[in-house]
Amino acid sequence: MFLDRVLSHPLPGERVIFYLRRHWVIFAKEVALYVALAATPVLLAWLMPMYVPTMWEFLWNGALAEALVRLALSLYYLGVWIFFWHAWTDYYLDVWLVTNERVMSLEQRGLFNRRVAELRLSRVQDVAATVKGFFATALDYGEVRIQTAGEEPNFIFHDVSNPNDISQKVLHLADDWRHAHPQPTAQSGPSGP
């Protein structure tokens, strides 16, 4: 399974609590764009004979012209397919994992570039959820920002479902981790008589 490969070197006693992907509507927007791009040549082939009959006759007049049009269409559809596949890969391989020990961000940046970052629950200081816009509010997706101690950059889960619930769960996991791993307190000095 995909998650087993991600946690190929788990910490002792570590288990995945949940994993997140961007909300499906984010990818549906991209699918709509590629469907429109794929339908454009079909629509043009249907409308051209009605509105530009001389151009249509020119394009399909002779074997060479027909071969060039078919080549251009093949290259166009190949480009649409490649960009669609890139969008799918980016959507599918962007994963955020939350375990009982850490938070991991696995982000695909292009076909051959992957960024993996992790944050121990001990470093979590605050978690904030943001939902912006009509569709995001109606479909309950948004951004979860995990603030850390120190100079480490914040972790951001982009366009995930139920951001308010996720932020609460991460805060509870961080609190549970702190209760399970209490830090020794430093003594202020020697005790006097």
CNS distance restraints for C-alpha pairs under 8 A (distance, minus, plus):
assign (resid   1 and name CA) (resid   5 and name CA) 6.76 0.50 0.50
assign (resid   2 and name CA) (resid   6 and name CA) 6.50 0.50 0.50
assign (resid   3 and name CA) (resid   7 and name CA) 6.21 0.50 0.50
assign (resid   4 and name CA) (resid   8 and name CA) 5.92 0.50 0.50
assign (resid  10 and name CA) (resid  14 and name CA) 5.95 0.50 0.50
assign (resid  10 and name CA) (resid  15 and name CA) 7.88 0.50 0.50
assign (resid  11 and name CA) (resid 101 and name CA) 7.61 0.50 0.50
assign (resid  14 and name CA) (resid  99 and name CA) 6.54 0.50 0.50
assign (resid  14 and name CA) (resid 100 and name CA) 5.94 0.50 0.50
assign (resid  14 and name CA) (resid 101 and name CA) 6.14 0.50 0.50
assign (resid  15 and name CA) (resid  99 and name CA) 5.48 0.50 0.50
assign (resid  15 and name CA) (resid 100 and name CA) 6.02 0.50 0.50
assign (resid  15 and name CA) (resid 101 and name CA) 7.96 0.50 0.50
assign (resid  16 and name CA) (resid  97 and name CA) 7.05 0.50 0.50
assign (resid  16 and name CA) (resid  98 and name CA) 6.12 0.50 0.50
assign (resid  16 and name CA) (resid  99 and name CA) 4.24 0.50 0.50
assign (resid  16 and name CA) (resid 100 and name CA) 6.72 0.50 0.50
assign (resid  17 and name CA) (resid  97 and name CA) 7.84 0.50 0.50
assign (resid  17 and name CA) (resid  98 and name CA) 5.71 0.50 0.50
assign (resid  17 and name CA) (resid  99 and name CA) 4.88 0.50 0.50
assign (resid  17 and name CA) (resid 100 and name CA) 6.41 0.50 0.50
assign (resid  18 and name CA) (resid  97 and name CA) 6.16 0.50 0.50
assign (resid  18 and name CA) (resid  98 and name CA) 5.51 0.50 0.50
assign (resid  18 and name CA) (resid  99 and name CA) 6.93 0.50 0.50
assign (resid  19 and name CA) (resid  95 and name CA) 6.83 0.50 0.50
assign (resid  19 and name CA) (resid  96 and name CA) 5.56 0.50 0.50
assign (resid  19 and name CA) (resid  97 and name CA) 4.32 0.50 0.50
assign (resid  19 and name CA) (resid  98 and name CA) 6.04 0.50 0.50
assign (resid  20 and name CA) (resid  95 and name CA) 5.68 0.50 0.50
assign (resid  20 and name CA) (resid  96 and name CA) 5.05 0.50 0.50
assign (resid  20 and name CA) (resid  97 and name CA) 6.38 0.50 0.50
assign (resid  20 and name CA) (resid 160 and name CA) 6.73 0.50 0.50
assign (resid  21 and name CA) (resid  91 and name CA) 7.69 0.50 0.50
assign (resid  21 and name CA) (resid  92 and name CA) 7.49 0.50 0.50
assign (resid  21 and name CA) (resid  94 and name CA) 6.36 0.50 0.50
assign (resid  21 and name CA) (resid  95 and name CA) 5.16 0.50 0.50
assign (resid  21 and name CA) (resid  96 and name CA) 6.61 0.50 0.50
assign (resid  21 and name CA) (resid 160 and name CA) 6.16 0.50 0.50
assign (resid  22 and name CA) (resid  26 and name CA) 6.88 0.50 0.50
assign (resid  22 and name CA) (resid  91 and name CA) 7.09 0.50 0.50
assign (resid  22 and name CA) (resid  94 and name CA) 7.58 0.50 0.50
assign (resid  22 and name CA) (resid  95 and name CA) 7.93 0.50 0.50
assign (resid  22 and name CA) (resid 158 and name CA) 6.42 0.50 0.50
assign (resid  22 and name CA) (resid 159 and name CA) 5.00 0.50 0.50
assign (resid  22 and name CA) (resid 160 and name CA) 4.63 0.50 0.50
assign (resid  22 and name CA) (resid 161 and name CA) 7.16 0.50 0.50
assign (resid  23 and name CA) (resid  27 and name CA) 7.51 0.50 0.50
assign (resid  23 and name CA) (resid 141 and name CA) 6.52 0.50 0.50
assign (resid  23 and name CA) (resid 159 and name CA) 5.78 0.50 0.50
assign (resid  23 and name CA) (resid 160 and name CA) 5.12 0.50 0.50
assign (resid  23 and name CA) (resid 161 and name CA) 5.53 0.50 0.50
assign (resid  24 and name CA) (resid  28 and name CA) 6.20 0.50 0.50
assign (resid  25 and name CA) (resid  29 and name CA) 6.27 0.50 0.50
assign (resid  26 and name CA) (resid  30 and name CA) 6.99 0.50 0.50
assign (resid  26 and name CA) (resid 159 and name CA) 7.48 0.50 0.50
assign (resid  27 and name CA) (resid  31 and name CA) 6.23 0.50 0.50
assign (resid  27 and name CA) (resid  87 and name CA) 7.93 0.50 0.50
assign (resid  27 and name CA) (resid  88 and name CA) 7.63 0.50 0.50
assign (resid  27 and name CA) (resid  91 and name CA) 6.80 0.50 0.50
assign (resid  28 and name CA) (resid  32 and name CA) 6.16 0.50 0.50
assign (resid  29 and name CA) (resid  33 and name CA) 6.49 0.50 0.50
assign (resid  30 and name CA) (resid  34 and name CA) 6.39 0.50 0.50
assign (resid  30 and name CA) (resid  84 and name CA) 7.99 0.50 0.50
assign (resid  30 and name CA) (resid  87 and name CA) 7.43 0.50 0.50
assign (resid  31 and name CA) (resid  35 and name CA) 6.07 0.50 0.50
assign (resid  31 and name CA) (resid  84 and name CA) 7.60 0.50 0.50
assign (resid  32 and name CA) (resid  36 and name CA) 6.17 0.50 0.50
assign (resid  33 and name CA) (resid  37 and name CA) 6.25 0.50 0.50
assign (resid  34 and name CA) (resid  38 and name CA) 6.03 0.50 0.50
assign (resid  34 and name CA) (resid  80 and name CA) 6.72 0.50 0.50
assign (resid  34 and name CA) (resid  84 and name CA) 6.57 0.50 0.50
assign (resid  35 and name CA) (resid  39 and name CA) 6.07 0.50 0.50
assign (resid  36 and name CA) (resid  40 and name CA) 6.15 0.50 0.50
assign (resid  37 and name CA) (resid  41 and name CA) 7.87 0.50 0.50
assign (resid  37 and name CA) (resid  80 and name CA) 7.09 0.50 0.50
assign (resid  38 and name CA) (resid  42 and name CA) 7.72 0.50 0.50
assign (resid  38 and name CA) (resid  77 and name CA) 6.88 0.50 0.50
assign (resid  38 and name CA) (resid  80 and name CA) 6.99 0.50 0.50
assign (resid  39 and name CA) (resid  43 and name CA) 6.12 0.50 0.50
assign (resid  40 and name CA) (resid  44 and name CA) 6.09 0.50 0.50
assign (resid  41 and name CA) (resid  45 and name CA) 6.03 0.50 0.50
assign (resid  41 and name CA) (resid  73 and name CA) 7.76 0.50 0.50
assign (resid  42 and name CA) (resid  46 and name CA) 6.24 0.50 0.50
assign (resid  43 and name CA) (resid  47 and name CA) 6.13 0.50 0.50
assign (resid  44 and name CA) (resid  48 and name CA) 5.66 0.50 0.50
assign (resid  45 and name CA) (resid  49 and name CA) 7.26 0.50 0.50
assign (resid  46 and name CA) (resid  50 and name CA) 7.74 0.50 0.50
assign (resid  47 and name CA) (resid  51 and name CA) 6.37 0.50 0.50
assign (resid  48 and name CA) (resid  52 and name CA) 5.19 0.50 0.50
assign (resid  48 and name CA) (resid  53 and name CA) 6.59 0.50 0.50
assign (resid  48 and name CA) (resid  55 and name CA) 7.66 0.50 0.50
assign (resid  48 and name CA) (resid  56 and name CA) 6.22 0.50 0.50
assign (resid  49 and name CA) (resid  53 and name CA) 4.63 0.50 0.50
assign (resid  49 and name CA) (resid  55 and name CA) 7.99 0.50 0.50
assign (resid  49 and name CA) (resid  56 and name CA) 5.64 0.50 0.50
assign (resid  52 and name CA) (resid  56 and name CA) 6.40 0.50 0.50
assign (resid  53 and name CA) (resid  57 and name CA) 6.23 0.50 0.50
assign (resid  54 and name CA) (resid  58 and name CA) 6.18 0.50 0.50
assign (resid  55 and name CA) (resid  59 and name CA) 6.18 0.50 0.50
assign (resid  56 and name CA) (resid  60 and name CA) 6.36 0.50 0.50
assign (resid  57 and name CA) (resid  61 and name CA) 5.77 0.50 0.50
assign (resid  58 and name CA) (resid  65 and name CA) 7.97 0.50 0.50
assign (resid  59 and name CA) (resid  65 and name CA) 5.80 0.50 0.50
assign (resid  59 and name CA) (resid  66 and name CA) 6.61 0.50 0.50
assign (resid  59 and name CA) (resid  69 and name CA) 7.29 0.50 0.50
assign (resid  60 and name CA) (resid  65 and name CA) 6.13 0.50 0.50
assign (resid  60 and name CA) (resid  66 and name CA) 5.35 0.50 0.50
assign (resid  61 and name CA) (resid  65 and name CA) 6.41 0.50 0.50
assign (resid  61 and name CA) (resid  66 and name CA) 7.16 0.50 0.50
assign (resid  62 and name CA) (resid  66 and name CA) 6.37 0.50 0.50
assign (resid  63 and name CA) (resid  67 and name CA) 6.05 0.50 0.50
assign (resid  64 and name CA) (resid  68 and name CA) 6.17 0.50 0.50
assign (resid  65 and name CA) (resid  69 and name CA) 6.19 0.50 0.50
assign (resid  66 and name CA) (resid  70 and name CA) 6.15 0.50 0.50
assign (resid  67 and name CA) (resid  71 and name CA) 6.08 0.50 0.50
assign (resid  68 and name CA) (resid  72 and name CA) 6.09 0.50 0.50
assign (resid  69 and name CA) (resid  73 and name CA) 6.13 0.50 0.50
assign (resid  70 and name CA) (resid  74 and name CA) 6.04 0.50 0.50
assign (resid  71 and name CA) (resid  75 and name CA) 6.20 0.50 0.50
assign (resid  72 and name CA) (resid  76 and name CA) 6.10 0.50 0.50
assign (resid  73 and name CA) (resid  77 and name CA) 6.12 0.50 0.50
assign (resid  74 and name CA) (resid  78 and name CA) 6.02 0.50 0.50
assign (resid  75 and name CA) (resid  79 and name CA) 6.16 0.50 0.50
assign (resid  76 and name CA) (resid  80 and name CA) 6.31 0.50 0.50
assign (resid  77 and name CA) (resid  81 and name CA) 6.03 0.50 0.50
assign (resid  78 and name CA) (resid  82 and name CA) 6.12 0.50 0.50
assign (resid  79 and name CA) (resid  83 and name CA) 6.19 0.50 0.50
assign (resid  80 and name CA) (resid  84 and name CA) 6.04 0.50 0.50
assign (resid  81 and name CA) (resid  85 and name CA) 6.05 0.50 0.50
assign (resid  82 and name CA) (resid  86 and name CA) 6.19 0.50 0.50
assign (resid  83 and name CA) (resid  87 and name CA) 6.23 0.50 0.50
assign (resid  84 and name CA) (resid  88 and name CA) 6.20 0.50 0.50
assign (resid  85 and name CA) (resid  89 and name CA) 6.08 0.50 0.50
assign (resid  86 and name CA) (resid  90 and name CA) 6.15 0.50 0.50
assign (resid  86 and name CA) (resid 110 and name CA) 7.32 0.50 0.50
assign (resid  86 and name CA) (resid 111 and name CA) 6.76 0.50 0.50
assign (resid  87 and name CA) (resid  91 and name CA) 6.15 0.50 0.50
assign (resid  88 and name CA) (resid  92 and name CA) 5.94 0.50 0.50
assign (resid  89 and name CA) (resid  93 and name CA) 5.87 0.50 0.50
assign (resid  89 and name CA) (resid 108 and name CA) 7.71 0.50 0.50
assign (resid  89 and name CA) (resid 111 and name CA) 7.45 0.50 0.50
assign (resid  90 and name CA) (resid  94 and name CA) 6.10 0.50 0.50
assign (resid  90 and name CA) (resid 107 and name CA) 7.81 0.50 0.50
assign (resid  90 and name CA) (resid 108 and name CA) 5.46 0.50 0.50
assign (resid  90 and name CA) (resid 109 and name CA) 6.93 0.50 0.50
assign (resid  90 and name CA) (resid 110 and name CA) 7.02 0.50 0.50
assign (resid  90 and name CA) (resid 111 and name CA) 7.77 0.50 0.50
assign (resid  93 and name CA) (resid 106 and name CA) 7.33 0.50 0.50
assign (resid  93 and name CA) (resid 107 and name CA) 6.64 0.50 0.50
assign (resid  93 and name CA) (resid 108 and name CA) 5.86 0.50 0.50
assign (resid  94 and name CA) (resid 105 and name CA) 7.88 0.50 0.50
assign (resid  94 and name CA) (resid 106 and name CA) 5.66 0.50 0.50
assign (resid  94 and name CA) (resid 107 and name CA) 4.44 0.50 0.50
assign (resid  94 and name CA) (resid 108 and name CA) 5.60 0.50 0.50
assign (resid  95 and name CA) (resid 105 and name CA) 6.32 0.50 0.50
assign (resid  95 and name CA) (resid 106 and name CA) 5.19 0.50 0.50
assign (resid  95 and name CA) (resid 107 and name CA) 6.44 0.50 0.50
assign (resid  96 and name CA) (resid 103 and name CA) 7.35 0.50 0.50
assign (resid  96 and name CA) (resid 104 and name CA) 5.64 0.50 0.50
assign (resid  96 and name CA) (resid 105 and name CA) 4.63 0.50 0.50
assign (resid  96 and name CA) (resid 106 and name CA) 6.02 0.50 0.50
assign (resid  96 and name CA) (resid 157 and name CA) 6.99 0.50 0.50
assign (resid  97 and name CA) (resid 103 and name CA) 5.74 0.50 0.50
assign (resid  97 and name CA) (resid 104 and name CA) 4.99 0.50 0.50
assign (resid  97 and name CA) (resid 105 and name CA) 6.53 0.50 0.50
assign (resid  98 and name CA) (resid 102 and name CA) 6.15 0.50 0.50
assign (resid  98 and name CA) (resid 103 and name CA) 4.54 0.50 0.50
assign (resid  98 and name CA) (resid 104 and name CA) 6.36 0.50 0.50
assign (resid  98 and name CA) (resid 170 and name CA) 7.67 0.50 0.50
assign (resid  99 and name CA) (resid 103 and name CA) 6.24 0.50 0.50
assign (resid 100 and name CA) (resid 121 and name CA) 7.86 0.50 0.50
assign (resid 100 and name CA) (resid 173 and name CA) 6.61 0.50 0.50
assign (resid 100 and name CA) (resid 177 and name CA) 7.37 0.50 0.50
assign (resid 101 and name CA) (resid 120 and name CA) 6.15 0.50 0.50
assign (resid 101 and name CA) (resid 121 and name CA) 5.80 0.50 0.50
assign (resid 101 and name CA) (resid 177 and name CA) 7.25 0.50 0.50
assign (resid 102 and name CA) (resid 118 and name CA) 6.69 0.50 0.50
assign (resid 102 and name CA) (resid 119 and name CA) 5.45 0.50 0.50
assign (resid 102 and name CA) (resid 120 and name CA) 4.19 0.50 0.50
assign (resid 102 and name CA) (resid 121 and name CA) 4.96 0.50 0.50
assign (resid 103 and name CA) (resid 118 and name CA) 5.54 0.50 0.50
assign (resid 103 and name CA) (resid 119 and name CA) 5.06 0.50 0.50
assign (resid 103 and name CA) (resid 120 and name CA) 6.28 0.50 0.50
assign (resid 103 and name CA) (resid 121 and name CA) 6.83 0.50 0.50
assign (resid 104 and name CA) (resid 116 and name CA) 7.16 0.50 0.50
assign (resid 104 and name CA) (resid 117 and name CA) 5.70 0.50 0.50
assign (resid 104 and name CA) (resid 118 and name CA) 4.25 0.50 0.50
assign (resid 104 and name CA) (resid 119 and name CA) 6.33 0.50 0.50
assign (resid 105 and name CA) (resid 115 and name CA) 7.71 0.50 0.50
assign (resid 105 and name CA) (resid 116 and name CA) 5.62 0.50 0.50
assign (resid 105 and name CA) (resid 117 and name CA) 5.14 0.50 0.50
assign (resid 105 and name CA) (resid 118 and name CA) 6.15 0.50 0.50
assign (resid 105 and name CA) (resid 155 and name CA) 7.68 0.50 0.50
assign (resid 106 and name CA) (resid 114 and name CA) 7.12 0.50 0.50
assign (resid 106 and name CA) (resid 115 and name CA) 5.81 0.50 0.50
assign (resid 106 and name CA) (resid 116 and name CA) 4.57 0.50 0.50
assign (resid 106 and name CA) (resid 117 and name CA) 6.65 0.50 0.50
assign (resid 107 and name CA) (resid 114 and name CA) 5.80 0.50 0.50
assign (resid 107 and name CA) (resid 115 and name CA) 5.18 0.50 0.50
assign (resid 107 and name CA) (resid 116 and name CA) 6.47 0.50 0.50
assign (resid 108 and name CA) (resid 113 and name CA) 6.15 0.50 0.50
assign (resid 108 and name CA) (resid 114 and name CA) 4.54 0.50 0.50
assign (resid 108 and name CA) (resid 115 and name CA) 6.37 0.50 0.50
assign (resid 109 and name CA) (resid 113 and name CA) 5.07 0.50 0.50
assign (resid 109 and name CA) (resid 114 and name CA) 5.59 0.50 0.50
assign (resid 109 and name CA) (resid 115 and name CA) 7.16 0.50 0.50
assign (resid 110 and name CA) (resid 114 and name CA) 7.61 0.50 0.50
assign (resid 119 and name CA) (resid 123 and name CA) 6.88 0.50 0.50
assign (resid 119 and name CA) (resid 124 and name CA) 7.80 0.50 0.50
assign (resid 120 and name CA) (resid 124 and name CA) 7.25 0.50 0.50
assign (resid 121 and name CA) (resid 173 and name CA) 7.40 0.50 0.50
assign (resid 121 and name CA) (resid 174 and name CA) 5.06 0.50 0.50
assign (resid 121 and name CA) (resid 177 and name CA) 6.78 0.50 0.50
assign (resid 122 and name CA) (resid 174 and name CA) 6.45 0.50 0.50
assign (resid 122 and name CA) (resid 177 and name CA) 6.96 0.50 0.50
assign (resid 122 and name CA) (resid 178 and name CA) 6.62 0.50 0.50
assign (resid 123 and name CA) (resid 148 and name CA) 5.39 0.50 0.50
assign (resid 123 and name CA) (resid 149 and name CA) 5.51 0.50 0.50
assign (resid 124 and name CA) (resid 146 and name CA) 6.73 0.50 0.50
assign (resid 124 and name CA) (resid 147 and name CA) 6.13 0.50 0.50
assign (resid 124 and name CA) (resid 148 and name CA) 4.81 0.50 0.50
assign (resid 124 and name CA) (resid 149 and name CA) 6.65 0.50 0.50
assign (resid 124 and name CA) (resid 171 and name CA) 7.81 0.50 0.50
assign (resid 124 and name CA) (resid 174 and name CA) 6.48 0.50 0.50
assign (resid 125 and name CA) (resid 146 and name CA) 7.62 0.50 0.50
assign (resid 125 and name CA) (resid 147 and name CA) 5.69 0.50 0.50
assign (resid 125 and name CA) (resid 148 and name CA) 5.24 0.50 0.50
assign (resid 125 and name CA) (resid 149 and name CA) 6.13 0.50 0.50
assign (resid 126 and name CA) (resid 146 and name CA) 6.01 0.50 0.50
assign (resid 126 and name CA) (resid 147 and name CA) 5.07 0.50 0.50
assign (resid 126 and name CA) (resid 148 and name CA) 7.01 0.50 0.50
assign (resid 126 and name CA) (resid 171 and name CA) 7.16 0.50 0.50
assign (resid 127 and name CA) (resid 144 and name CA) 6.99 0.50 0.50
assign (resid 127 and name CA) (resid 145 and name CA) 5.68 0.50 0.50
assign (resid 127 and name CA) (resid 146 and name CA) 4.47 0.50 0.50
assign (resid 127 and name CA) (resid 147 and name CA) 5.98 0.50 0.50
assign (resid 127 and name CA) (resid 167 and name CA) 5.55 0.50 0.50
assign (resid 127 and name CA) (resid 168 and name CA) 7.67 0.50 0.50
assign (resid 127 and name CA) (resid 170 and name CA) 7.35 0.50 0.50
assign (resid 127 and name CA) (resid 171 and name CA) 6.52 0.50 0.50
assign (resid 128 and name CA) (resid 144 and name CA) 5.72 0.50 0.50
assign (resid 128 and name CA) (resid 145 and name CA) 5.19 0.50 0.50
assign (resid 128 and name CA) (resid 146 and name CA) 6.53 0.50 0.50
assign (resid 128 and name CA) (resid 164 and name CA) 7.90 0.50 0.50
assign (resid 128 and name CA) (resid 167 and name CA) 6.20 0.50 0.50
assign (resid 129 and name CA) (resid 142 and name CA) 7.13 0.50 0.50
assign (resid 129 and name CA) (resid 143 and name CA) 5.68 0.50 0.50
assign (resid 129 and name CA) (resid 144 and name CA) 4.47 0.50 0.50
assign (resid 129 and name CA) (resid 145 and name CA) 6.32 0.50 0.50
assign (resid 129 and name CA) (resid 163 and name CA) 5.47 0.50 0.50
assign (resid 129 and name CA) (resid 164 and name CA) 5.46 0.50 0.50
assign (resid 129 and name CA) (resid 167 and name CA) 6.14 0.50 0.50
assign (resid 130 and name CA) (resid 142 and name CA) 5.62 0.50 0.50
assign (resid 130 and name CA) (resid 143 and name CA) 5.09 0.50 0.50
assign (resid 130 and name CA) (resid 144 and name CA) 6.40 0.50 0.50
assign (resid 130 and name CA) (resid 163 and name CA) 7.15 0.50 0.50
assign (resid 130 and name CA) (resid 164 and name CA) 7.86 0.50 0.50
assign (resid 131 and name CA) (resid 136 and name CA) 6.07 0.50 0.50
assign (resid 131 and name CA) (resid 137 and name CA) 6.17 0.50 0.50
assign (resid 131 and name CA) (resid 140 and name CA) 7.38 0.50 0.50
assign (resid 131 and name CA) (resid 141 and name CA) 6.40 0.50 0.50
assign (resid 131 and name CA) (resid 142 and name CA) 4.49 0.50 0.50
assign (resid 131 and name CA) (resid 143 and name CA) 6.49 0.50 0.50
assign (resid 131 and name CA) (resid 163 and name CA) 7.57 0.50 0.50
assign (resid 132 and name CA) (resid 136 and name CA) 5.97 0.50 0.50
assign (resid 132 and name CA) (resid 137 and name CA) 6.72 0.50 0.50
assign (resid 132 and name CA) (resid 142 and name CA) 6.82 0.50 0.50
assign (resid 133 and name CA) (resid 137 and name CA) 6.11 0.50 0.50
assign (resid 134 and name CA) (resid 138 and name CA) 6.07 0.50 0.50
assign (resid 135 and name CA) (resid 139 and name CA) 5.85 0.50 0.50
assign (resid 135 and name CA) (resid 140 and name CA) 7.90 0.50 0.50
assign (resid 136 and name CA) (resid 140 and name CA) 5.39 0.50 0.50
assign (resid 136 and name CA) (resid 141 and name CA) 5.05 0.50 0.50
assign (resid 136 and name CA) (resid 142 and name CA) 6.27 0.50 0.50
assign (resid 137 and name CA) (resid 141 and name CA) 6.78 0.50 0.50
assign (resid 139 and name CA) (resid 161 and name CA) 8.00 0.50 0.50
assign (resid 140 and name CA) (resid 161 and name CA) 5.97 0.50 0.50
assign (resid 140 and name CA) (resid 162 and name CA) 5.52 0.50 0.50
assign (resid 140 and name CA) (resid 163 and name CA) 7.43 0.50 0.50
assign (resid 141 and name CA) (resid 159 and name CA) 5.59 0.50 0.50
assign (resid 141 and name CA) (resid 160 and name CA) 5.23 0.50 0.50
assign (resid 141 and name CA) (resid 161 and name CA) 4.29 0.50 0.50
assign (resid 141 and name CA) (resid 162 and name CA) 5.57 0.50 0.50
assign (resid 141 and name CA) (resid 163 and name CA) 6.12 0.50 0.50
assign (resid 142 and name CA) (resid 158 and name CA) 6.58 0.50 0.50
assign (resid 142 and name CA) (resid 159 and name CA) 4.42 0.50 0.50
assign (resid 142 and name CA) (resid 160 and name CA) 5.50 0.50 0.50
assign (resid 142 and name CA) (resid 161 and name CA) 6.69 0.50 0.50
assign (resid 142 and name CA) (resid 162 and name CA) 7.42 0.50 0.50
assign (resid 142 and name CA) (resid 163 and name CA) 5.72 0.50 0.50
assign (resid 143 and name CA) (resid 156 and name CA) 6.81 0.50 0.50
assign (resid 143 and name CA) (resid 157 and name CA) 5.57 0.50 0.50
assign (resid 143 and name CA) (resid 158 and name CA) 4.82 0.50 0.50
assign (resid 143 and name CA) (resid 159 and name CA) 5.29 0.50 0.50
assign (resid 143 and name CA) (resid 160 and name CA) 6.32 0.50 0.50
assign (resid 143 and name CA) (resid 163 and name CA) 6.23 0.50 0.50
assign (resid 144 and name CA) (resid 156 and name CA) 5.65 0.50 0.50
assign (resid 144 and name CA) (resid 157 and name CA) 5.01 0.50 0.50
assign (resid 144 and name CA) (resid 158 and name CA) 6.79 0.50 0.50
assign (resid 144 and name CA) (resid 160 and name CA) 7.64 0.50 0.50
assign (resid 144 and name CA) (resid 163 and name CA) 5.79 0.50 0.50
assign (resid 144 and name CA) (resid 164 and name CA) 7.85 0.50 0.50
assign (resid 144 and name CA) (resid 166 and name CA) 7.54 0.50 0.50
assign (resid 144 and name CA) (resid 167 and name CA) 6.37 0.50 0.50
assign (resid 145 and name CA) (resid 154 and name CA) 6.60 0.50 0.50
assign (resid 145 and name CA) (resid 155 and name CA) 5.73 0.50 0.50
assign (resid 145 and name CA) (resid 156 and name CA) 4.51 0.50 0.50
assign (resid 145 and name CA) (resid 157 and name CA) 6.46 0.50 0.50
assign (resid 146 and name CA) (resid 154 and name CA) 5.60 0.50 0.50
assign (resid 146 and name CA) (resid 155 and name CA) 4.99 0.50 0.50
assign (resid 146 and name CA) (resid 156 and name CA) 6.30 0.50 0.50
assign (resid 147 and name CA) (resid 153 and name CA) 7.81 0.50 0.50
assign (resid 147 and name CA) (resid 154 and name CA) 5.03 0.50 0.50
assign (resid 147 and name CA) (resid 155 and name CA) 6.82 0.50 0.50
assign (resid 148 and name CA) (resid 152 and name CA) 6.47 0.50 0.50
assign (resid 148 and name CA) (resid 153 and name CA) 7.31 0.50 0.50
assign (resid 148 and name CA) (resid 154 and name CA) 6.15 0.50 0.50
assign (resid 162 and name CA) (resid 166 and name CA) 6.30 0.50 0.50
assign (resid 163 and name CA) (resid 167 and name CA) 6.09 0.50 0.50
assign (resid 164 and name CA) (resid 168 and name CA) 6.38 0.50 0.50
assign (resid 165 and name CA) (resid 169 and name CA) 6.20 0.50 0.50
assign (resid 166 and name CA) (resid 170 and name CA) 6.16 0.50 0.50
assign (resid 167 and name CA) (resid 171 and name CA) 6.24 0.50 0.50
assign (resid 168 and name CA) (resid 172 and name CA) 6.16 0.50 0.50
assign (resid 169 and name CA) (resid 173 and name CA) 6.11 0.50 0.50
assign (resid 170 and name CA) (resid 174 and name CA) 6.16 0.50 0.50
assign (resid 171 and name CA) (resid 175 and name CA) 6.18 0.50 0.50
assign (resid 172 and name CA) (resid 176 and name CA) 6.00 0.50 0.50
assign (resid 173 and name CA) (resid 177 and name CA) 6.05 0.50 0.50
assign (resid 174 and name CA) (resid 178 and name CA) 6.28 0.50 0.50
assign (resid 175 and name CA) (resid 179 and name CA) 6.26 0.50 0.50
assign (resid 176 and name CA) (resid 180 and name CA) 6.14 0.50 0.50
assign (resid 177 and name CA) (resid 181 and name CA) 6.05 0.50 0.50
assign (resid 178 and name CA) (resid 182 and name CA) 5.79 0.50 0.50
assign (resid 178 and name CA) (resid 183 and name CA) 7.94 0.50 0.50
